Amino acid sequence: MTEHDSRDQPQLGHPRASAERSVATHHNAGIINTGDNPVFVLPPPLENPSLGTNAHPERIIHLPRPATDVFIGREELVAQLHEQRGAELSVCVISGLGGIGKSELALQYAESRRREATLIWWINSENADRAMEGIAELGHRVTPASDEMSSDEAVNLAINWLSRNSNWLLILDNLDEPSSVHSLLANVQGAGQLLLTTRRNLRWPGVCEVIQLEELSQDESVELVKRITGFRDADEEAPLRELAHFLGFLPLALDQASAYMRQTQVPPSRYLEKVSKNPVKVFDSMVDGDKQQSTILRIWNVTLATLVQRSEDAVEILHILAFCAPDDIPREAIGESDSDEDFDALLGLLASFSMVKLTSDAVHIHRLVRKVLLLSLLANPDVGQMARDICLNWLISHLPMQSDNELGSWPLLRRLIPHFEAIYAFYPEDERTSELGAAFNSLGIFETTQGNYPKALTFRKVATEVALSVLGEGHESSAIAMSNLGVAYRDLGQPDTAVELQRSALRMAEQCSAGDGVLAVIYGQLGRTLSEIGESIEALKHHQRAVSLAQNAWGSISVDTAIRLSDLGKAYGATGDLDECIPIFEQALDITKNVLPSGHPIVGIRMGDLAEAYSRAGKGSEAIGLVSAALDILRNSLGSGHPITNSCMRSASAIHHSTGHLEIALELIQESIELAPHEHPSVMRDRLANMATVLSDLGRHSEAIEAVKKALANKKALSRRNAKRLEMLLQMIEVRAGDDSI
């Protein structure tokens, strides 16, 4: 490996420049660099071309450092670079985020060609001046007796040498601007290979191959650390994987971490603890003897400084997006809907520096970039809080007014949820707002419609905590949040907790003179919970009150009023009063059909309610028609695995069972059980009992007995009433089995 001293350019006198930042020279036949983004302007060909021939046939190797001996996950890319070589000039670009391993890949490729290339020349090309110096050094190296030549002449010699020789490799590392190589590519004609590394994701002129580097896989990251550190203790496997994920599978970060652990003999678990507590210090440190390269923090700071010069607005967007989760940030949620800002152009600039990745509908930030940005923002509270609040406002502005009714908004809502979860972590209790609480209340409602009851509980806890801390108990928003929290507990099979919360919510709402709409919701929710614990008479009274309040708040033709009517119909059904129940269900269905599209899941739910009432009233054919239509709607809108669809399957099975269609009934209840393996135990016990009854009616008593025993498996978790009911069912089936065997 040869090293070269820098040479002073000869003095050509002192002509006066005509203006600030202009060039003053007697004459020029070489490179001129002016402005903020200088480019190469190459001199014309030499008058004596023979000076450009290779008078030194020995190989010339000029590299900044040896390639690392631990190189994982990129071997195929080295082979790909070999394949790009041909009889003419080959130009390849390696592009990617700072720290992704661009320079290391170029070094590995250069080492693989050490034995056969006539020349391997590495130029640090952070700016055009450095690139020019590197090419001039090449000219001095390949041409004898060139020490007295100017830099311009040396550059000319280098270009001529490359054009007249073959099997060479010229590496321009860390280029920023495609314009910097326009003239170089136009003048070099030799059968060699030009390899560019850059953080810029742009269109490069004359390029035949662009390699966009991605992160290592988790397994590759773990193996890289193991090989460098030597740590292979099984107890460190889990911390090592967690560390690799924390570092975003980024090669430079993994390499720096490994060098530290190897030198200090700190195991991955301890290093993970250190980097979690003080990431800035760790990211900006390098141990003695480590490879001569910048730390991950310094590399990104240089990129951000360049970006600030280009567009402060783009950097502001990057700061705002740092408060989101790193992956799949919806582009439609970036910015205010009525803004005329060209966010696409600003995102494009960020992507061109590899600080984000763009798809047609999403933005992705590397998780380690995001961590570093957040550390900087949190250290500057004024800037950080402003970026955080803007981010929250963007997210909230894209929440639908009614997340349970607006099906078209569901795909976006699903994508927004991780970003609300991410930003919530940056709001200490004394900085939370009512808007934040309302947003999580909407998310809780949405997760309930999706059947994701544990997540709904989490969101509704947040909504209640924020409402109580910001607004206090004397506000109707606190009351509705608490009642919704009760719904979440009821959905998870904890009706006693739900009743307690909802009674408290009702007291709060009445004390603060809440509006009729709020009171209607709370009365209805409490009524449902009371029905579930067998308090049918009290539940009926609450539902009657809820309907009256709903009609006052929303009028008679409203989805919200129809929901309260349906609840009232169920309450009458629970008391056995089908004469009152059926007309109310029919009214609720008519209202819903008038307000919502025919394929909306709420239409399906209302159909299912009426089908059950028809079945109980002996109207079997009408019930089958309605429940079949309801099931089709729910399958299409919610999917077969949704809890509401599953509940409708169970109803359809019961209706077919009651009309003697036993095979269809069995098929439906079996599908219901298969599609809901993690359903709440109480719900699953009911389904198993239903299946056992159908199996027994089909004469398949042994299978029926097994189903009941499975329902009874965890007897301690059963209430006395449910255990007694299942035991009686088991005895009945055993008796029937005995009778059939006689």
VOGU-3710 file (C-alpha; in Angstrom, 3 decimals, decimal comma):
1> mtehdsrdqp> 0,000/0,000/0,000  1,490/3,336/-0,994  0,913/6,644/0,688  1,403/10,035/-1,013  2,299/13,417/0,388  0,258/16,359/-0,726  2,025/18,675/-3,169  1,811/22,442/-3,262  0,455/23,828/-6,488  2,876/26,146/-8,335
11> qlghprasae> 2,207/29,844/-7,990  1,013/31,453/-11,198  1,101/35,073/-10,120  -1,585/37,151/-8,502  -4,225/38,345/-10,977  -7,202/40,220/-9,519  -10,652/38,535/-9,440  -13,507/40,567/-10,892  -15,988/39,815/-8,103  -16,412/38,080/-4,761
21> rsvathhnag> -16,138/34,260/-4,999  -15,003/34,463/-8,678  -11,843/32,842/-10,052  -8,701/34,825/-10,893  -6,095/33,155/-13,132  -3,738/33,934/-16,017  -4,904/30,850/-17,905  -6,505/27,521/-16,999  -6,332/24,047/-18,471  -7,567/22,126/-15,492
31> iintgdnpvf> -10,237/22,016/-12,833  -12,066/25,113/-11,635  -14,217/24,919/-8,470  -16,628/27,728/-7,646  -19,911/28,181/-5,793  -21,534/26,085/-3,083  -21,596/22,916/-5,188  -18,406/22,909/-7,269  -17,957/20,478/-10,165  -15,021/19,147/-12,144
41> vlppplenps> -14,038/21,010/-15,296  -11,384/18,796/-16,876  -8,596/20,159/-19,110  -8,355/19,280/-22,795  -6,276/16,239/-23,857  -2,491/16,497/-23,700  -0,627/17,525/-26,838  1,805/14,656/-26,222  -0,383/11,588/-25,579  2,626/9,403/-24,915
51> lgtnahperi> 2,935/10,986/-21,491  -0,269/9,186/-20,546  0,943/5,646/-21,219  1,772/3,279/-18,410  5,497/3,465/-17,938  5,205/1,581/-14,650  3,627/-1,845/-15,230  3,728/-2,811/-11,526  0,421/-2,800/-9,722  -0,512/0,399/-7,913
61> ihlprpatdv> -2,648/0,008/-4,799  -3,813/3,059/-2,906  -6,452/2,347/-0,222  -7,297/4,243/2,992  -7,152/1,178/5,234  -7,374/-2,601/5,052  -10,795/-4,138/4,575  -12,209/-5,647/7,726  -11,671/-9,363/8,179  -15,261/-9,785/9,411
71> figreelvaq> -17,569/-9,178/6,479  -21,062/-10,651/6,612  -24,179/-10,430/4,487  -22,727/-8,601/1,471  -20,765/-11,331/-0,318  -23,263/-11,489/-3,170  -22,860/-7,756/-3,753  -19,092/-8,159/-4,169  -19,819/-10,791/-6,804  -22,325/-8,432/-8,427
81> lheqrgaels> -19,651/-5,741/-8,765  -17,344/-8,256/-10,433  -20,051/-9,064/-12,946  -20,298/-5,405/-13,985  -16,768/-5,381/-15,407  -16,541/-5,414/-19,187  -14,543/-4,379/-22,242  -15,597/-0,752/-21,833  -15,788/1,677/-18,940  -18,015/0,326/-16,168
91> vcvisglggi> -19,572/2,771/-13,702  -21,271/1,572/-10,515  -22,807/3,456/-7,592  -23,171/2,177/-4,020  -25,823/4,280/-2,289  -27,293/4,321/1,191  -27,610/5,861/4,635  -24,462/6,980/6,444  -23,146/3,978/8,369  -24,854/1,420/6,136
101> gkselalqya> -21,506/0,011/4,948  -20,930/1,629/1,547  -17,215/2,252/2,011  -16,654/-1,184/3,515  -18,308/-2,863/0,544  -16,068/-0,841/-1,796  -12,996/-1,837/0,241  -13,973/-5,502/0,198  -14,380/-5,359/-3,558  -11,044/-3,561/-3,958
111> esrrreatli> -9,304/-6,230/-1,874  -10,866/-8,945/-4,024  -9,169/-7,360/-7,067  -5,778/-6,743/-5,447  -4,013/-9,590/-7,278  -5,234/-8,832/-10,803  -6,025/-5,119/-11,174  -3,323/-2,918/-12,722  -4,374/-0,050/-10,470  -6,695/0,398/-7,507
121> wwinsenadr> -6,986/4,051/-6,497  -9,163/5,378/-3,673  -10,120/9,036/-3,495  -11,910/10,637/-0,558  -14,436/12,756/-2,483  -16,347/14,596/0,235  -16,017/17,694/-1,920  -14,718/18,566/-5,372  -11,394/19,953/-4,025  -10,520/16,684/-2,349
131> amegiaelgh> -11,550/14,720/-5,398  -9,329/16,930/-7,589  -6,382/16,418/-5,241  -6,894/12,662/-5,387  -6,946/12,603/-9,197  -3,865/14,857/-9,330  -2,050/12,470/-6,983  -2,974/9,655/-9,340  -1,450/11,604/-12,244  1,782/12,084/-10,315
141> rvtpasdems> 1,878/8,401/-9,390  1,361/6,915/-12,851  3,655/9,327/-14,741  7,448/9,403/-14,216  9,211/12,676/-13,601  5,931/14,518/-12,955  6,950/16,142/-9,692  7,355/19,550/-11,296  3,951/19,500/-12,978  1,064/21,583/-11,759
151> sdeavnlain> -2,028/19,962/-10,317  -3,904/20,769/-13,511  -1,311/18,953/-15,588  -1,279/16,018/-13,174  -5,075/15,698/-13,438  -4,757/15,709/-17,232  -2,143/12,962/-17,063  -4,381/10,848/-14,807  -7,326/11,136/-17,206  -5,130/10,178/-20,156
161> wlsrnsnwll> -3,649/7,236/-18,293  -7,081/5,874/-17,368  -8,314/6,317/-20,939  -5,340/4,410/-22,396  -5,179/1,544/-19,908  -7,483/-1,218/-18,777  -8,254/-3,378/-15,776  -8,105/-0,499/-13,311  -10,412/0,399/-10,443  -10,988/4,018/-9,426
171> ildnldepss> -13,078/4,555/-6,283  -14,598/7,948/-5,479  -15,799/7,606/-1,896  -18,538/9,731/-0,352  -19,614/11,787/-3,356  -22,535/14,134/-2,851  -23,385/15,596/-6,243  -23,827/13,834/-9,612  -22,635/17,022/-11,313  -19,239/16,468/-9,713
181> vhsllanvqg> -18,514/13,571/-12,075  -20,115/14,801/-15,314  -16,832/15,919/-16,894  -14,915/12,963/-15,511  -17,295/10,496/-17,107  -17,265/12,420/-20,367  -13,449/12,242/-20,664  -12,512/8,816/-19,278  -12,809/6,166/-21,979  -10,612/3,316/-20,706
191> agqlllttrr> -11,712/-0,242/-20,069  -11,654/0,125/-16,318  -14,159/0,417/-13,517  -15,306/3,566/-11,727  -16,984/2,897/-8,377  -18,835/5,690/-6,570  -20,123/5,581/-2,989  -22,682/8,140/-1,888  -25,365/8,832/0,674  -27,377/10,455/-2,110
201> nlrwpgvcev> -30,217/8,480/-3,644  -30,266/10,259/-6,996  -29,984/9,665/-10,706  -26,279/9,354/-11,522  -25,051/10,054/-15,072  -23,677/7,226/-17,166  -24,268/4,690/-14,421  -24,889/1,110/-15,454  -25,528/-0,245/-11,957  -26,837/1,232/-8,694
211> iqleelsqde> -26,617/-0,830/-5,506  -28,922/0,526/-2,821  -27,618/-0,888/0,451  -30,076/-2,017/3,103  -29,572/-2,962/6,738  -28,254/-6,379/7,690  -30,731/-9,002/8,827  -30,991/-9,725/12,534  -29,132/-13,029/12,172  -26,369/-11,367/10,145
221> svelvkritg> -26,113/-8,574/12,716  -25,833/-11,022/15,595  -23,198/-13,102/13,814  -21,181/-9,964/13,001  -21,029/-8,989/16,671  -20,216/-12,543/17,758  -17,292/-12,825/15,369  -15,786/-9,483/16,347  -16,304/-9,795/20,108  -15,993/-13,530/20,576
231> frdadeeapl> -19,046/-13,517/22,867  -20,979/-16,721/22,295  -22,451/-17,263/25,753  -26,000/-18,607/25,409  -27,113/-16,279/28,220  -26,094/-13,286/26,063  -28,060/-14,390/22,990  -31,267/-12,540/23,904  -29,510/-9,285/24,917  -27,412/-9,497/21,750
241> relahflgfl> -30,503/-9,745/19,562  -32,096/-6,863/21,451  -28,930/-4,804/20,962  -28,879/-5,546/17,224  -32,488/-4,361/16,994  -31,712/-1,253/19,071  -28,885/-0,395/16,667  -31,190/-0,873/13,716  -28,998/-3,619/12,171  -26,713/-0,839/10,921
251> plaldqasay> -23,198/-2,148/10,133  -21,199/0,855/11,392  -23,133/1,008/14,672  -22,729/-2,738/15,139  -19,020/-2,507/14,314  -18,429/0,321/16,802  -20,372/-1,517/19,495  -18,412/-4,701/18,840  -15,047/-2,901/18,982  -16,007/-1,406/22,340
261> mrqtqvppsr> -17,192/-4,725/23,757  -14,091/-6,528/22,529  -11,646/-4,021/24,017  -13,456/-3,556/27,340  -14,756/-7,127/27,594  -18,198/-5,740/28,369  -20,873/-8,308/27,417  -23,820/-7,363/25,163  -26,229/-7,114/28,098  -24,029/-4,532/29,830
271> ylekvsknpv> -23,390/-2,601/26,605  -27,117/-2,498/25,898  -27,659/-1,009/29,348  -24,977/1,629/28,715  -26,219/2,628/25,272  -29,794/2,819/26,531  -28,826/5,191/29,354  -26,457/7,469/27,432  -26,744/6,825/23,688  -25,222/10,156/22,596
281> kvfdsmvdgd> -21,968/9,488/24,441  -21,793/5,907/23,190  -22,667/6,734/19,574  -19,984/9,443/19,479  -17,177/7,360/20,987  -14,512/5,181/19,403  -12,111/2,849/21,186  -8,345/2,945/20,616  -7,246/0,836/17,694  -10,639/0,937/15,999
291> kqqstilriw> -10,823/1,416/12,236  -10,092/4,970/11,147  -13,606/6,080/10,409  -16,106/8,589/11,710  -18,557/7,612/14,414  -22,178/7,132/13,480  -23,154/10,376/15,229  -20,559/12,461/13,404  -21,571/11,064/10,027  -25,205/11,965/10,525
301> nvtlatlvqr> -24,391/15,399/11,941  -22,512/16,180/8,731  -25,533/15,077/6,691  -27,919/17,179/8,769  -25,669/20,218/8,467  -25,715/19,831/4,690  -29,494/19,442/4,721  -29,938/22,611/6,779  -28,066/24,539/4,101  -30,372/23,092/1,442
311> sedaveilhi> -33,708/23,410/3,222  -34,512/24,152/6,850  -38,116/23,111/6,110  -36,977/19,622/5,138  -35,036/19,264/8,394  -38,076/20,489/10,330  -40,184/17,746/8,719  -37,531/15,193/9,681  -37,716/16,433/13,281  -41,505/16,177/13,260
321> lafcapddip> -41,527/12,683/11,809  -39,022/11,507/14,419  -41,880/11,467/16,940  -43,723/8,886/14,834  -42,885/5,198/14,789  -40,032/4,591/12,321  -41,912/2,477/9,774  -44,895/3,080/7,494  -45,647/6,723/8,232  -48,585/7,429/5,865
331> reaigesdsd> -47,679/10,186/3,430  -51,297/11,356/3,422  -50,978/12,113/7,145  -47,957/14,396/6,697  -48,924/18,053/6,917  -52,232/19,804/7,336  -54,841/18,891/4,742  -55,314/22,543/3,687  -51,588/23,374/3,478  -50,066/24,447/0,163
341> edfdallgll> -46,579/23,343/1,235  -44,906/20,985/-1,262  -44,242/18,201/1,213  -43,462/15,729/-1,573  -40,508/17,857/-2,692  -39,211/18,177/0,871  -39,551/14,445/1,464  -37,758/13,862/-1,825  -34,827/15,954/-0,608  -34,645/13,948/2,635
351> asfsmvklts> -34,764/10,719/0,647  -32,028/11,947/-1,681  -29,719/12,126/1,371  -30,916/8,653/2,505  -32,317/10,078/5,748  -35,707/8,562/4,905  -36,979/5,929/2,527  -39,997/6,712/0,400  -42,655/4,588/-1,224  -45,672/5,923/-3,064
361> davhihrlvr> -47,712/5,995/0,157  -45,282/5,838/3,083  -42,172/7,281/4,701  -39,715/5,154/6,663  -36,993/6,434/9,009  -34,173/4,183/10,133  -34,787/3,447/13,804  -31,275/4,518/14,837  -31,519/7,769/12,876  -34,790/8,381/14,687
371> kvlllsllan> -33,179/7,726/18,086  -30,355/10,152/17,384  -32,771/12,816/16,159  -34,957/12,411/19,237  -31,979/12,699/21,562  -31,072/15,984/19,927  -34,649/17,253/20,047  -35,198/16,274/23,668  -31,998/18,110/24,605  -33,543/21,260/23,112
381> pdvgqmardi> -37,032/21,343/24,709  -38,376/24,341/22,821  -37,613/22,862/19,399  -38,507/19,341/20,478  -41,874/20,242/21,985  -42,852/22,258/18,935  -41,993/19,363/16,591  -43,843/16,919/18,853  -46,989/19,034/19,021  -47,034/19,558/15,257
391> clnwlishlp> -46,700/15,818/14,779  -49,639/15,153/17,100  -51,774/17,745/15,336  -51,018/16,108/11,977  -52,067/12,711/13,311  -55,226/13,999/14,998  -56,302/15,923/11,908  -56,544/12,629/10,013  -58,726/10,832/12,561  -62,307/10,310/11,332
401> mqsdnelgsw> -65,155/11,831/13,288  -66,703/8,389/13,923  -64,095/5,657/13,649  -66,659/2,883/14,131  -68,926/3,940/11,245  -66,521/5,201/8,565  -65,256/1,978/6,989  -63,294/3,854/4,354  -61,112/5,345/7,084  -60,171/2,005/8,636
411> pllrrliphf> -57,051/1,255/6,536  -55,537/4,646/7,411  -56,540/4,269/11,061  -54,750/0,925/11,295  -51,593/2,583/9,992  -51,874/5,595/12,311  -52,134/3,583/15,526  -48,386/2,798/15,923  -47,608/6,485/15,492  -50,063/7,568/18,181
421> eaiyafyped> -48,510/4,960/20,475  -45,034/6,293/19,669  -45,808/9,971/20,265  -47,717/9,332/23,508  -44,436/8,269/25,128  -43,145/11,840/24,715  -46,008/13,487/26,596  -45,357/13,663/30,345  -48,467/13,858/32,483  -48,316/17,626/32,932
431> ertselgaaf> -48,146/18,236/29,159  -51,024/16,021/28,040  -54,034/17,654/26,447  -57,717/16,881/26,119  -57,162/16,445/22,371  -54,655/13,690/23,113  -57,172/11,937/25,364  -59,957/12,276/22,786  -57,673/10,783/20,124  -57,016/7,700/22,246
441> nslgifettq> -60,728/7,405/22,977  -61,322/7,226/19,202  -58,565/4,647/18,839  -60,145/2,568/21,586  -63,497/2,650/19,788  -61,786/1,604/16,560  -59,976/-1,325/18,180  -63,285/-2,456/19,658  -64,840/-2,521/16,174  -61,853/-4,624/15,063
451> gnypkaltfr> -62,354/-7,073/17,913  -58,952/-6,255/19,384  -60,247/-5,960/22,926  -56,917/-5,988/24,829  -55,595/-3,105/22,722  -58,937/-1,304/23,128  -58,548/-1,613/26,903  -55,046/-0,100/26,733  -56,220/2,872/24,689  -59,292/3,458/26,807
461> kvatevalsv> -57,184/3,446/29,963  -55,027/6,166/28,404  -58,099/8,162/27,372  -59,570/7,964/30,875  -56,314/8,850/32,632  -55,739/11,859/30,381  -59,332/13,079/30,687  -59,314/12,840/34,487  -55,894/14,520/34,819  -56,628/17,324/32,344
471> lgeghessai> -60,375/17,910/32,756  -61,144/16,372/36,148  -64,224/14,410/37,203  -66,574/17,308/36,587  -66,444/17,107/32,805  -68,615/15,012/30,495  -65,574/13,891/28,469  -64,163/12,267/31,617  -67,474/10,522/32,206  -67,719/9,145/28,667
481> amsnlgvayr> -64,075/8,015/28,757  -64,708/6,119/32,008  -67,855/4,487/30,643  -65,948/3,425/27,507  -63,299/1,926/29,762  -66,058/-0,126/31,342  -67,020/-1,416/27,875  -63,437/-2,599/27,376  -63,541/-4,550/30,638  -66,947/-6,023/29,742
491> dlgqpdtave> -65,648/-7,147/26,341  -62,814/-8,938/28,106  -65,194/-10,838/30,376  -64,962/-8,628/33,473  -68,538/-7,301/33,819  -68,245/-6,601/37,558  -65,409/-4,133/36,966  -67,342/-2,694/34,040  -70,482/-2,078/36,124  -68,518/-0,276/38,819
501> lqrsalrmae> -66,844/2,027/36,287  -70,049/2,737/34,395  -72,069/3,523/37,503  -69,356/6,005/38,495  -69,396/7,441/34,982  -73,166/7,912/35,105  -72,937/9,745/38,438  -70,214/12,027/37,048  -72,259/12,759/33,910  -75,401/13,617/35,820
511> qcsagdgvla> -73,527/15,796/38,313  -71,910/17,859/35,566  -75,202/18,144/33,611  -73,786/16,310/30,600  -75,609/16,551/27,291  -78,317/14,123/26,247  -76,006/12,377/23,774  -73,394/11,624/26,430  -76,049/10,429/28,875  -77,647/8,226/26,186
521> viygqlgrtl> -74,314/6,503/25,521  -73,576/5,901/29,206  -77,082/4,660/30,042  -76,931/2,291/27,068  -73,471/0,965/27,918  -74,417/0,375/31,543  -77,639/-1,307/30,442  -75,691/-3,808/28,287  -73,387/-4,654/31,164  -76,318/-5,101/33,562
531> seigesieal> -77,932/-7,507/31,078  -74,727/-9,534/31,010  -74,763/-10,052/34,784  -78,446/-10,991/34,756  -79,943/-7,704/35,995  -82,612/-7,721/33,258  -85,178/-5,392/34,846  -82,683/-2,656/35,724  -81,082/-3,057/32,300  -84,477/-2,545/30,603
541> khhqravsla> -85,026/0,699/32,475  -81,599/2,004/31,488  -82,202/1,174/27,820  -85,586/2,892/27,852  -83,914/5,998/29,256  -81,109/5,739/26,680  -83,595/5,665/23,762  -85,421/8,730/25,025  -82,167/10,664/25,443  -80,894/9,527/22,020
551> qnawgsisvd> -84,024/10,771/20,285  -83,594/14,130/22,009  -79,921/14,326/21,037  -79,861/12,907/17,493  -83,474/12,608/16,378  -85,368/9,477/15,377  -83,475/8,777/12,124  -79,929/8,283/13,350  -77,502/5,384/13,598  -76,862/6,308/17,220
561> tairlsdlgk> -80,583/6,189/17,993  -80,882/2,856/16,150  -78,108/1,413/18,362  -80,034/2,369/21,497  -83,258/0,920/20,028  -81,501/-2,356/19,294  -80,215/-2,491/22,864  -83,763/-1,899/24,076  -85,010/-4,716/21,853  -82,470/-7,090/23,388
571> aygatgdlde> -83,539/-6,015/26,862  -87,169/-6,856/26,077  -86,020/-10,150/24,592  -84,155/-10,981/27,811  -87,432/-10,625/29,699  -89,195/-12,871/27,156  -91,384/-10,078/25,748  -91,031/-10,825/21,991  -94,114/-8,746/21,158  -92,209/-5,627/22,223
581> cipifeqald> -88,811/-6,906/21,090  -89,477/-7,654/17,385  -91,040/-4,302/16,339  -88,168/-2,440/18,001  -85,603/-4,554/16,124  -87,460/-3,959/12,862  -87,489/-0,208/13,522  -83,755/-0,218/14,313  -82,984/-2,127/11,100  -85,076/0,227/8,968
591> itknvlpsgh> -83,325/3,288/10,385  -79,889/1,745/9,850  -80,670/0,807/6,239  -81,816/4,345/5,550  -78,654/5,898/6,948  -75,819/3,483/6,085  -74,779/1,611/2,911  -76,270/-1,853/2,516  -72,890/-3,540/3,013  -72,013/-1,740/6,241
601> pivgirmgdl> -71,329/-4,101/9,181  -73,824/-2,269/11,411  -76,536/-3,226/8,908  -75,399/-6,836/9,278  -75,483/-6,581/13,056  -79,037/-5,217/13,043  -80,118/-8,044/10,684  -78,602/-10,601/13,030  -80,444/-9,131/16,026  -83,778/-9,367/14,214
611> aeaysragkg> -83,001/-12,890/12,956  -82,501/-14,138/16,517  -85,824/-12,616/17,586  -87,624/-14,168/14,597  -86,132/-17,565/15,463  -87,308/-17,327/19,062  -90,770/-16,380/17,790  -90,902/-19,496/15,586  -90,329/-17,647/12,288  -87,608/-20,030/11,159
621> seaiglvsaa> -87,521/-19,344/7,421  -87,455/-15,545/7,909  -84,722/-15,976/10,526  -82,539/-18,110/8,215  -82,839/-15,633/5,366  -81,907/-12,687/7,559  -79,021/-14,350/9,400  -77,539/-15,666/6,150  -77,608/-12,150/4,663  -76,157/-10,745/7,882
631> ldilrnslgs> -73,308/-13,260/7,846  -72,458/-12,430/4,233  -72,275/-8,709/5,053  -70,079/-9,281/8,098  -67,726/-11,671/6,292  -67,260/-9,150/3,494  -66,859/-6,068/5,686  -65,123/-7,362/8,807  -63,706/-10,720/7,759  -64,526/-14,209/8,985
641> ghpitnscmr> -62,159/-13,981/11,964  -63,715/-10,864/13,484  -65,452/-11,447/16,857  -68,691/-9,839/15,601  -68,709/-12,131/12,549  -67,918/-15,039/14,830  -70,842/-14,188/17,073  -73,122/-14,085/14,027  -71,854/-17,555/13,013  -72,881/-18,826/16,402
651> sasaihhstg> -76,356/-17,254/15,999  -76,665/-18,711/12,507  -75,713/-22,132/13,875  -78,356/-21,870/16,605  -81,036/-20,793/14,098  -80,217/-23,662/11,711  -80,187/-26,006/14,678  -83,640/-24,879/15,766  -85,014/-25,478/12,262  -83,504/-28,980/11,997
661> hleialeliq> -80,594/-28,144/9,652  -78,139/-29,986/11,892  -75,251/-30,456/9,453  -75,230/-26,738/8,578  -75,497/-25,867/12,266  -72,490/-28,090/13,071  -70,429/-26,670/10,211  -71,074/-23,102/11,381  -70,309/-23,687/15,054  -67,130/-25,613/14,202
671> esielapheh> -65,987/-22,763/11,970  -66,751/-20,341/14,789  -64,525/-22,305/17,181  -61,687/-22,754/14,668  -61,585/-19,056/13,791  -61,471/-17,868/17,401  -58,899/-20,032/19,221  -58,007/-17,160/21,583  -61,565/-16,083/22,331  -62,382/-15,297/25,953
681> psvmrdrlan> -62,819/-18,561/27,956  -66,446/-17,822/28,828  -67,330/-17,284/25,159  -65,431/-20,390/24,078  -67,249/-22,473/26,726  -70,590/-21,382/25,274  -69,493/-22,362/21,763  -68,272/-25,757/22,927  -71,574/-26,338/24,706  -73,480/-25,372/21,550
691> matvlsdlgr> -71,374/-27,721/19,459  -71,886/-30,530/21,950  -75,679/-30,124/21,706  -75,602/-30,274/17,901  -73,294/-33,303/17,922  -75,546/-35,117/20,342  -78,614/-34,377/18,205  -76,708/-35,908/15,276  -76,092/-39,040/17,341  -72,375/-38,336/17,713
701> hseaieavkk> -72,493/-38,576/21,492  -68,857/-39,445/22,166  -67,715/-36,293/20,347  -70,346/-34,292/22,220  -69,115/-35,609/25,567  -65,522/-34,641/24,691  -66,663/-31,125/23,796  -68,411/-30,651/27,160  -65,423/-32,048/29,057  -63,207/-29,567/27,244
711> alankkalsr> -65,545/-26,766/28,327  -65,330/-28,040/31,911  -61,526/-28,421/31,818  -60,818/-25,333/33,912  -63,602/-25,774/36,429  -62,071/-23,335/38,917  -62,543/-20,487/36,444  -66,261/-21,275/36,081  -68,991/-19,656/38,053  -71,168/-22,061/39,998
721> rnakrlemll> -74,051/-21,357/37,667  -72,045/-22,110/34,508  -70,400/-25,175/35,990  -73,801/-26,541/37,032  -75,214/-25,897/33,555  -72,357/-27,720/31,837  -72,548/-30,649/34,255  -76,267/-31,008/33,544  -75,574/-30,908/29,790  -72,944/-33,623/30,186
731> qmievragdd> -75,348/-35,829/32,163  -78,072/-35,354/29,551  -75,757/-36,334/26,690  -74,492/-39,372/28,614  -78,085/-40,451/29,199  -78,913/-40,028/25,507  -75,804/-41,988/24,580  -76,908/-44,788/26,886  -80,434/-44,788/25,489  -79,160/-44,909/21,893
741> si> -76,966/-47,884/22,701  -79,910/-49,983/23,911
//
